Amino acid sequence: MADPARITAYPDGPLLVRGEVDLRDAAGRPIPQNRRTVALCRCGLSTIKPFCDGTHKAAGFRTDD
C-alpha cells in the first residue's frame, strides 16, 4: 500500500512533502524525485526549483503566522 502524501509548511521555510506524490511541472511533465521526502521552495528564490536550496534563510523570507 502506498504511503499517503503529507505536506508540512515550515514557518519561514519550505513545504516538506512526505509519501508518494506525483510532482509535475507547469507543462505536465513529471519531475523526478530521488527521495521520499522533498522540500519544495516557497520563497521563489531557489536555484533548483521546485526544490528548496536554503536560499530563503539568506533572503530573510518570512511567512504569515
N, C-alpha and C positions, 0 to 999 in steps of 0.2 A: 504494500500500500504506500502511496506517495505521501511525503511529508506535506502537510498543509502550509501554505505560504503565510509568513508572519512579517509584518512591517513595523519597525520601531523607529519613530522620529526622535533623534537625539537633539536635545537643546543646543542651539548654536552649532550644529553639525549635520552629518549626512542622515539619510534614511538607510537603516540596516534592514536588508531583506533576507529572511531565512526560509529554507524549504525549497520546494520545486516551483520555479516560476519560468515563464516563457517571456524573456525580455526581447523586445523588438525596437528597431529604430523607427524614425518618422516615416520611412518608406515601407515599413512592414517586414524588413529583413531581420532574421534572428541575430541577436547579439550574443556571441559566445561567452560562456561563463566557465571559469576554471575552479570555482569554489561553490559550495552550497550556501555560504553566507556572503553577500556582497554589500558594499556600501555605495549608495547612489548619491551623487552630488546634488546639493540643494542651493549652493551659493552661485552656481553658474560659472565659476572661475577655474574649475579643474581642467588640467591639460589632457586628462584621459577620460573625458565624458563618455558615457553617462556615469562612470565610476568616480568616486571621491579620491583625491590625491592629497588631502590635508590642507589645501590652499586656503580653505575657509578660516583657519586659525590665523594665518598671517594677514588676511584681508579684514579680520575683525567682524566676520559675518555673525549676525545676531538674528535669532528667530523671535517671534512674538511669544509671550508667555501664555 
